[in-house]
Structure formats: structure tokens, C-alpha cells
Amino acid sequence: MTAEQFNQVVAYLRDPNRNVLIEVELPNTAKQRFETTYTALTNNYPLPANSTQSPYYVWGDGANKWGIESRLYFISDANLPAFLANICVNNTRHDYRQYDMRINNNEFIYDLFSRGFILGDQIHGRIL
């Protein structure tokens, strides 16, 4: 995705009608690494206080969780950019049925963090 395409994606996703939700699950062994990265990318925006539920779930020691798994959920429309559609999957996750699309791509979501997106529901004035 080019820089221009990424800017178009940010403009599309920052629309409040997209209802963007970002969450992450990770093993306890990756917690410090993720928190350091998130803090740097979001300009010290605080993480959710509770790390035992969405949008920030840290699995305990011994859990079968191998790495950081970021997910972005949103409601699409007919204006969904093709280059964004290429990295989306139809969302069929139980209890997330209000969202029709999902993106499972840490690098892409980290790039969004650097543009003002945060874990959980978005604060639209933060997004550049």
C-alpha cells in the first residue's frame, strides 16, 4: 500500500460511520514489548486499565498464545477502497456481528496507531 493509499484508508476509517474498534490479545511474555511499542506509537496514550478483557487482553503464563494478535473491526460501505478490501476478511466472529469487516494485521494496525488510532473505540479528534 502506497503512502497515498494509506492516507485514503485513514480518511475512510476515521469516518465515525465506520465504528472502528481495535483490540489486541497477547501472551504475558509479550506484554512489555507491546506496551512500549503502543506508548511510542500513540504518543503516550494510556492503555486500558483492565488487561483481562477486550480491547486489551493479556493471557496468563502457560496459555496457548504464541504472539501479539491485533484485530481491527469496522463497518464498511460501498466506498470501501479496493486496497483496503484486499487486507480485510468478512467478520464472522461471535459477539462482533455489528462489524462486517475485520483486519488481522499487526503492522497495518501499528501504522494506524501512529496516526492517532487507539485500542478500543476511536476518539476521532486524535486521528490525523
C-alpha positions as CSV (number, residue, x, y, z in Angstrom):
1,M,0.0,0.0,0.0
2,T,1.4,3.3,-1.0
3,A,1.6,6.4,1.3
4,E,-1.2,8.0,-0.7
5,Q,-3.4,4.8,-0.4
6,F,-2.7,4.7,3.3
7,N,-3.8,8.3,3.7
8,Q,-7.1,7.4,1.9
9,V,-7.5,4.4,4.2
10,V,-7.0,6.6,7.3
11,A,-9.6,9.1,5.9
12,Y,-12.0,6.2,5.3
13,L,-11.6,4.6,8.7
14,R,-11.7,7.8,10.7
15,D,-15.3,8.4,9.5
16,P,-17.4,7.8,12.6
17,N,-19.8,5.7,10.5
18,R,-17.0,3.0,10.3
19,N,-17.4,2.5,14.1
20,V,-13.8,1.2,14.3
21,L,-12.8,-1.0,17.2
22,I,-9.2,-2.1,17.7
23,E,-8.3,-4.9,20.1
24,V,-5.2,-6.9,20.9
25,E,-4.5,-10.2,22.6
26,L,-1.1,-11.3,23.6
27,P,0.8,-13.6,25.9
28,N,2.2,-12.2,29.1
29,T,5.7,-12.7,27.8
30,A,5.0,-10.0,25.1
31,K,3.2,-7.5,27.4
32,Q,6.2,-5.2,28.0
33,R,7.2,-5.2,24.3
34,F,3.7,-4.3,23.2
35,E,3.2,-1.7,25.8
36,T,6.5,0.0,24.9
37,T,5.5,0.0,21.2
38,Y,2.0,1.2,21.8
39,T,3.1,4.0,24.1
40,A,5.7,5.2,21.5
41,L,3.2,5.0,18.5
42,T,0.3,6.7,20.3
43,N,2.4,9.4,21.9
44,N,1.9,8.1,25.4
45,Y,-1.9,7.4,25.1
46,P,-2.8,5.2,28.1
47,L,-3.6,1.6,27.7
48,P,-7.0,0.3,29.0
49,A,-6.7,-0.2,32.8
50,N,-8.1,-3.7,32.6
51,S,-5.9,-6.2,30.7
52,T,-8.3,-9.2,31.2
53,Q,-10.9,-8.2,28.7
54,S,-11.3,-6.6,25.3
55,P,-9.8,-4.4,23.9
56,Y,-6.6,-5.4,25.7
57,Y,-6.3,-9.0,26.8
58,V,-3.1,-10.3,28.2
59,W,-3.1,-14.1,28.5
60,G,-1.5,-15.6,31.7
61,D,1.6,-17.6,31.8
62,G,1.2,-21.1,30.2
63,A,-1.6,-20.0,27.9
64,N,-1.6,-21.3,24.3
65,K,-0.9,-17.8,22.9
66,W,2.2,-17.5,20.8
67,G,2.4,-13.8,19.9
68,I,0.7,-10.5,19.6
69,E,-2.6,-10.6,17.7
70,S,-4.2,-7.3,16.7
71,R,-7.6,-7.0,15.2
72,L,-9.5,-4.1,13.7
73,Y,-13.2,-4.3,13.2
74,F,-15.3,-1.8,11.2
75,I,-18.5,-1.3,9.3
76,S,-17.8,-1.0,5.6
77,D,-19.9,0.6,2.8
78,A,-19.9,0.9,-1.0
79,N,-16.9,3.3,-0.8
80,L,-14.5,0.7,0.7
81,P,-11.2,1.3,-1.1
82,A,-10.0,-1.7,-3.0
83,F,-6.6,-1.7,-1.5
84,L,-8.2,-1.8,2.0
85,A,-10.6,-4.6,0.9
86,N,-7.5,-6.6,-0.1
87,I,-6.4,-6.9,3.6
88,C,-9.9,-7.4,5.1
89,V,-11.8,-10.5,5.8
90,N,-15.6,-10.8,6.3
91,N,-16.1,-10.7,10.0
92,T,-18.0,-13.8,11.4
93,R,-16.7,-13.6,15.0
94,H,-19.4,-14.2,17.6
95,D,-20.4,-11.1,19.6
96,Y,-18.9,-8.8,17.0
97,R,-21.7,-9.1,14.5
98,Q,-22.2,-5.4,14.2
99,Y,-19.0,-5.2,12.2
100,D,-18.9,-6.7,8.8
101,M,-15.2,-6.4,8.2
102,R,-12.1,-7.4,10.2
103,I,-8.3,-6.8,9.6
104,N,-5.8,-9.1,11.3
105,N,-2.5,-7.3,10.5
106,N,-0.2,-6.0,13.3
107,E,1.9,-3.9,11.0
108,F,-1.1,-2.1,9.5
109,I,-2.7,-1.6,12.9
110,Y,0.6,-0.2,14.3
111,D,0.7,2.2,11.4
112,L,-2.8,3.3,12.4
113,F,-1.7,3.8,16.0
114,S,1.0,6.3,14.7
115,R,-1.8,8.3,13.1
116,G,-3.9,8.6,16.2
117,F,-5.9,5.4,16.4
118,I,-6.0,3.7,19.8
119,L,-7.1,0.4,21.4
120,G,-10.9,0.2,21.8
121,D,-13.3,2.7,20.3
122,Q,-11.8,5.6,18.5
123,I,-11.5,9.3,19.5
124,H,-12.0,10.9,16.2
125,G,-10.2,14.2,17.1
126,R,-7.0,12.2,17.6
127,I,-6.8,10.7,14.2
128,L,-4.6,12.6,11.7
